[in-house]
Amino acid sequence: MPKINVNTIPDNTTIQLSGVVDFSQIAKRIEGAELDIENARRSKYGIRPESKPHTRMTISHAQVEFADANSPTLGEQFILEKFYYSPKYPAKNAMYSALNKGHSIPEVYARDTNDSTKLVPFKLENELAHGMRVTLIVRVFATKLNKGLSLDTVILDEPVRYRTNAVNSTCQNSLTARGYTIAAPAVPATPAVYSA
């Protein structure tokens, strides 16, 4: 069966999908020295380097949230074709990667309560932790040549958890072992995410 060409999908079509964070870099763009490091890693694994600053999110256990499961839209079918599987980590099931090369970063919202449709704008203080449940809204947009995909929105489907730096975690464990107590940082002036 022939694959769907993104150029056949109407402009501004949106597709909703959900999963758990495998990698998140959406609080700020990957650029400068960080982009060089990212491209060196990509080259090592035979992945084409990215020339422009970008944001990126990869989710595992990905699934399309169909508007009508009995009649998937062209956009929903196209996204399903973009799912892939890791031979090294089969337990992650279907995976999907969204990459934005534009200047904007995705809008982030927290749910008012578990499974609520009431959303609260949320400002990320850091990158999302591996394993967080999220819902993504991807949009088809037109360019001068071909159409592209933009990760427009990320919805936090559980209370926010941030990625920790392994080096910092080791240092903090060392401090704790020596009897120090590390206080929680001040609460940022952003909307609170509901408690679990």
C-alpha positions as CSV (number, residue, x, y, z in Angstrom):
1,M,0.0,0.0,0.0
2,P,1.5,3.4,-1.0
3,K,2.5,5.7,1.8
4,I,0.6,9.0,2.4
5,N,2.3,12.1,1.0
6,V,2.2,15.0,3.5
7,N,1.4,17.3,0.7
8,T,-2.0,15.7,0.2
9,I,-3.1,16.6,3.8
10,P,-5.0,19.9,4.1
11,D,-3.1,22.9,5.7
12,N,-3.5,23.3,9.4
13,T,-4.8,19.8,9.9
14,T,-4.1,18.9,13.6
15,I,-3.5,15.4,14.9
16,Q,-3.6,14.4,18.6
17,L,-1.4,11.6,19.9
18,S,-0.4,10.4,23.4
19,G,2.5,8.5,25.0
20,V,5.3,8.8,27.5
21,V,8.3,11.0,27.2
22,D,11.4,9.2,25.9
23,F,13.3,12.5,25.3
24,S,12.3,16.1,25.7
25,Q,14.0,19.3,24.6
26,I,11.1,21.7,24.3
27,A,11.7,24.2,27.1
28,K,14.4,25.8,24.9
29,R,15.9,25.2,21.5
30,I,18.9,23.0,20.7
31,E,21.4,25.5,19.2
32,G,25.0,26.6,19.2
33,A,27.4,24.2,21.0
34,E,24.5,22.0,22.1
35,L,23.5,21.5,18.4
36,D,27.1,20.5,17.5
37,I,27.1,17.9,20.3
38,E,23.6,16.7,19.2
39,N,24.8,16.4,15.5
40,A,28.0,14.5,16.6
41,R,25.7,12.0,18.4
42,R,23.4,11.8,15.4
43,S,26.3,11.1,13.0
44,K,27.6,8.4,15.3
45,Y,24.3,6.5,14.9
46,G,23.9,7.2,11.2
47,I,21.2,9.8,11.6
48,R,21.2,12.8,9.4
49,P,22.5,16.0,11.2
50,E,20.2,19.0,11.7
51,S,21.5,22.3,10.4
52,K,19.0,24.5,12.1
53,P,18.3,25.1,15.8
54,H,15.2,23.1,16.9
55,T,13.1,21.7,19.6
56,R,12.4,17.9,19.8
57,M,10.3,15.4,21.6
58,T,10.3,11.6,21.3
59,I,7.5,9.6,22.9
60,S,7.2,5.8,23.4
61,H,4.0,3.8,23.8
62,A,2.7,6.2,21.2
63,Q,-0.9,6.1,20.0
64,V,-3.0,8.4,17.9
65,E,-6.1,9.8,19.6
66,F,-8.5,9.4,16.7
67,A,-11.3,12.0,16.3
68,D,-13.4,9.0,15.0
69,A,-11.7,5.6,15.3
70,N,-14.1,4.2,12.6
71,S,-12.9,6.8,10.1
72,P,-9.3,7.9,10.6
73,T,-8.4,11.2,8.9
74,L,-5.6,11.4,6.3
75,G,-3.5,13.2,8.9
76,E,-4.0,10.6,11.5
77,Q,-3.1,7.8,9.0
78,F,0.0,9.8,8.1
79,I,1.2,10.0,11.7
80,L,0.6,6.3,12.2
81,E,3.0,5.7,9.3
82,K,5.6,7.8,11.1
83,F,5.6,5.5,14.2
84,Y,8.7,3.3,14.5
85,Y,10.0,0.6,16.8
86,S,13.3,0.2,18.5
87,P,14.8,-3.3,18.0
88,K,17.0,-2.6,21.1
89,Y,14.1,-1.6,23.3
90,P,11.0,-3.5,22.1
91,A,9.2,-2.8,25.4
92,K,8.9,0.9,24.4
93,N,6.3,-0.2,21.8
94,A,5.5,2.4,19.1
95,M,7.6,5.5,19.1
96,Y,7.2,8.9,17.5
97,S,9.6,11.8,17.2
98,A,8.5,15.4,16.6
99,L,11.0,18.0,15.6
100,N,10.4,21.8,15.2
101,K,12.8,23.9,13.2
102,G,11.0,27.1,13.7
103,H,11.7,29.9,16.2
104,S,8.8,29.1,18.4
105,I,8.7,26.5,21.1
106,P,5.6,24.3,21.7
107,E,2.8,25.7,24.0
108,V,2.6,23.7,27.2
109,Y,-0.6,23.1,29.2
110,A,-1.3,21.2,32.4
111,R,-4.6,19.5,33.1
112,D,-6.8,21.0,35.8
113,T,-7.4,17.5,37.2
114,N,-6.7,14.0,36.1
115,D,-8.2,13.4,32.6
116,S,-9.7,16.9,32.7
117,T,-10.4,18.8,29.5
118,K,-9.8,22.1,31.3
119,L,-6.2,23.1,30.5
120,V,-4.0,25.6,32.3
121,P,-1.1,27.3,30.5
122,F,2.2,26.1,32.0
123,K,5.7,27.5,31.8
124,L,8.4,24.8,31.9
125,E,11.3,25.5,34.2
126,N,13.3,22.6,32.8
127,E,12.9,19.7,30.4
128,L,10.3,17.0,31.0
129,A,11.4,13.8,32.8
130,H,11.6,10.5,31.0
131,G,8.4,8.5,31.5
132,M,6.0,11.4,31.9
133,R,2.6,10.9,30.3
134,V,1.9,13.6,27.7
135,T,-0.5,14.4,24.9
136,L,0.8,16.1,21.7
137,I,-0.9,18.2,19.1
138,V,0.9,18.1,15.8
139,R,-0.1,20.5,12.9
140,V,0.5,20.3,9.2
141,F,1.7,23.6,7.7
142,A,2.7,24.8,4.3
143,T,6.2,25.9,3.2
144,K,7.4,27.2,-0.1
145,L,8.3,23.7,-1.3
146,N,6.6,21.0,0.7
147,K,4.3,20.8,3.7
148,G,5.8,20.1,7.1
149,L,4.8,19.1,10.7
150,S,4.9,21.3,13.7
151,L,4.7,20.2,17.3
152,D,2.4,23.0,18.5
153,T,1.1,21.8,21.9
154,V,2.2,19.5,24.7
155,I,-0.3,18.7,27.4
156,L,1.0,17.3,30.7
157,D,-1.2,14.3,31.5
158,E,0.2,14.0,35.1
159,P,1.9,16.4,37.6
160,V,5.0,17.8,36.1
161,R,8.3,16.0,36.7
162,Y,11.6,17.4,35.4
163,R,14.6,15.7,33.9
164,T,17.5,15.5,36.4
165,N,21.2,15.9,35.5
166,A,22.9,12.6,36.4
167,V,26.0,14.5,37.6
168,N,23.9,16.7,39.8
169,S,22.0,13.7,41.2
170,T,25.4,12.0,42.1
171,C,26.6,15.2,43.8
172,Q,23.3,15.5,45.7
173,N,23.5,11.9,46.8
174,S,27.0,12.5,48.1
175,L,25.9,15.6,50.0
176,T,23.0,13.7,51.5
177,A,25.3,10.9,52.6
178,R,27.4,13.5,54.4
179,G,24.4,14.7,56.4
180,Y,23.4,17.7,54.3
181,T,19.7,18.4,53.7
182,I,18.8,19.9,50.3
183,A,15.7,22.1,50.4
184,A,13.2,22.2,47.6
185,P,13.6,25.2,45.3
186,A,11.2,28.0,45.6
187,V,7.9,27.4,43.8
188,P,8.0,29.2,40.4
189,A,5.3,31.8,39.6
190,T,3.6,29.5,37.1
191,P,0.2,27.7,37.4
192,A,0.4,24.7,39.7
193,V,-0.2,21.3,38.3
194,Y,-2.8,19.3,40.1
195,S,-1.7,16.8,42.8
196,A,-1.9,13.2,42.0
